[in-house]
Amino acid sequence: MKKGDLTKHKILDKGFEKASALGLECLTIGNLAQESGMSKSGLFSHFKSKENLQISVLEYAGDKFSREVIVPALAAPRGIPRVRQIMENWIKWTQDLPGGCLFVSVAAEYSDRPGRIQDLVRQQHDDWINCLERIAQSALAVGDFKPGTDCTLFAFQLYSLILGFFLYHNSMKDPHTMSLVMAAFDRLLESYIP
């Protein structure tokens, strides 16, 4: 990796941490430059605007999410093992971040603010929901789910559990969150197993 690419990678990693903890709107060229030990003009030369910085951080976060959550889950055997793996990876992802899942908080933060950031966030969410649907389809194909399973509904239900986990774990600080979400997840799977 070239020096410029390495510098940009470090900036994006720091931006991802900051946005996870405080929200994407709190991420500015000025405060990220200060935290990264760079000049404001040096950081500006990489991104040219606050919005470009925020989009770059979201894209970086999406790539990181894919590497840490999606790709390892897809390495698990098709069917229930893959469904369990995606759930475990996603829960760990949410727990490991200082403010929880950046994508959930940004979706709420930009839900009524049309523009490039909202478009990117919607596309990222659509991609992940489609991934959950494909994982459900693979469970159906190997016979782990009942014939006639509505894979779109399953993806909606699983995604809703993940969003509920985020709310309980990060916003409400409920100490029973993990046991509740896993019980709900097991019950969801039971409703689909033949």
C-alpha positions in Angstrom: 0.0 0.0 0.0 1.4 3.4 -1.0 2.0 6.0 1.7 -1.0 8.2 0.5 -3.3 5.2 0.5 -2.0 4.1 4.0 -2.6 7.7 5.3 -6.2 7.7 3.8 -6.9 4.3 5.3 -5.8 5.5 8.8 -8.0 8.6 8.4 -11.0 6.5 7.4 -10.5 4.2 10.3 -10.3 7.1 12.7 -13.4 8.6 11.1 -15.3 5.3 11.3 -14.5 5.2 15.1 -15.6 8.8 15.6 -18.8 8.4 13.5 -19.7 5.2 15.4 -19.3 6.9 18.7 -20.9 10.3 18.0 -22.8 10.0 14.7 -21.9 10.8 11.1 -23.0 14.5 11.4 -20.3 15.1 14.1 -17.6 14.0 11.7 -15.9 17.1 10.2 -12.7 17.7 8.4 -11.5 19.9 11.2 -12.1 17.6 14.1 -10.9 14.5 12.2 -7.7 16.4 11.2 -7.1 17.2 14.9 -7.7 13.6 16.0 -5.6 12.2 13.2 -2.7 14.6 13.9 -2.9 16.2 10.4 -3.4 19.7 9.2 -6.9 20.6 8.1 -5.6 21.4 4.6 -3.8 18.0 4.5 -7.0 16.1 5.3 -9.1 18.3 3.0 -6.8 17.4 0.1 -7.9 13.8 0.5 -11.7 14.4 0.5 -12.4 18.0 -0.7 -15.6 18.4 1.4 -17.3 17.2 4.6 -19.9 15.3 2.6 -17.2 13.4 0.6 -15.5 12.6 3.9 -18.7 11.3 5.4 -19.5 9.2 2.2 -15.9 7.8 2.2 -16.3 6.8 5.9 -19.6 5.1 5.1 -18.1 3.2 2.2 -15.1 2.2 4.3 -17.5 1.0 7.1 -19.5 -0.9 4.5 -16.3 -2.7 3.3 -15.3 -3.4 6.9 -18.8 -4.8 7.6 -18.6 -7.0 4.6 -15.2 -8.4 5.6 -16.1 -8.9 9.3 -19.8 -9.9 9.1 -20.8 -11.1 5.6 -17.8 -12.9 4.2 -17.2 -15.0 7.3 -20.9 -15.9 7.4 -20.8 -17.0 3.8 -17.9 -19.3 4.5 -20.2 -21.3 6.9 -22.2 -24.2 5.5 -25.4 -23.2 3.7 -28.6 -23.4 5.8 -29.0 -23.0 9.5 -25.2 -22.8 10.2 -24.9 -19.8 7.8 -28.0 -18.1 9.3 -26.6 -18.5 12.8 -23.2 -17.3 11.7 -24.6 -14.1 10.2 -26.5 -13.4 13.3 -23.5 -14.0 15.6 -21.2 -11.9 13.4 -23.7 -9.0 13.3 -24.3 -9.0 17.0 -20.6 -9.0 17.7 -20.1 -6.1 15.2 -22.7 -4.1 17.0 -21.3 -4.9 20.5 -17.7 -4.0 19.4 -18.4 -0.5 18.2 -18.3 2.4 20.7 -21.8 3.7 19.7 -23.2 0.5 18.2 -24.0 0.0 14.6 -23.1 3.0 12.5 -25.5 2.1 9.7 -28.5 2.0 12.0 -27.7 5.3 13.6 -27.0 7.0 10.2 -30.2 5.6 8.7 -32.1 7.3 11.5 -30.0 10.5 11.4 -30.5 10.9 7.6 -34.0 9.4 7.2 -35.5 12.7 6.3 -32.5 14.3 4.7 -32.4 13.6 0.9 -29.0 13.5 -0.8 -26.0 11.4 -1.5 -25.6 10.2 2.1 -29.2 9.0 2.4 -28.9 7.3 -1.0 -25.8 5.4 0.0 -27.2 4.4 3.4 -30.4 3.1 1.8 -28.3 1.2 -0.8 -26.2 -0.4 1.9 -29.3 -1.5 3.9 -30.9 -2.8 0.8 -27.8 -4.8 0.0 -27.7 -6.4 3.5 -31.4 -7.2 3.5 -30.9 -8.8 0.1 -28.0 -10.8 1.5 -30.2 -12.0 4.4 -32.8 -13.0 1.8 -30.3 -15.0 -0.2 -29.0 -16.7 3.0 -32.7 -17.7 3.7 -33.0 -19.0 0.1 -29.9 -21.1 0.6 -31.5 -22.6 3.8 -34.6 -23.3 1.9 -32.6 -24.9 -0.9 -30.8 -27.4 1.4 -34.0 -28.3 3.2 -33.3 -26.5 6.5 -36.4 -24.2 6.0 -39.9 -25.4 5.3 -41.0 -25.6 1.7 -42.8 -22.4 0.7 -40.8 -20.3 3.1 -41.2 -16.6 2.4 -37.5 -15.6 2.3 -38.3 -11.9 2.1 -40.3 -12.1 5.3 -37.5 -14.1 7.0 -35.0 -11.4 6.0 -37.4 -8.7 7.4 -37.8 -10.6 10.7 -34.1 -11.2 11.1 -33.2 -7.6 10.3 -35.8 -6.5 12.8 -34.2 -8.6 15.5 -30.8 -7.0 14.7 -32.3 -3.5 14.9 -34.1 -4.4 18.1 -30.8 -5.6 19.6 -29.1 -2.4 18.6 -31.8 -0.3 20.4 -31.9 -2.4 23.5 -28.1 -2.8 23.8 -26.9 0.7 22.9 -29.8 3.0 23.7 -31.6 1.3 26.5 -28.5 -0.4 28.0 -30.7 -3.4 28.9 -28.6 -6.0 30.7 -30.8 -8.8 29.4 -30.4 -7.9 25.7 -28.2 -10.8 24.6 -30.4 -13.5 26.2 -33.6 -11.8 24.8 -32.3 -11.5 21.3 -30.9 -15.0 21.2 -34.2 -16.4 22.6 -36.1 -14.5 19.9 -33.7 -15.7 17.2 -34.1 -19.3 18.3 -37.9 -18.9 18.2 -37.7 -17.3 14.8 -35.6 -20.2 13.4 -37.9 -22.8 15.0 -40.9 -21.3 13.1 -39.1 -21.9 9.8 -37.5 -25.4 10.5 -39.6 -28.3 9.0 
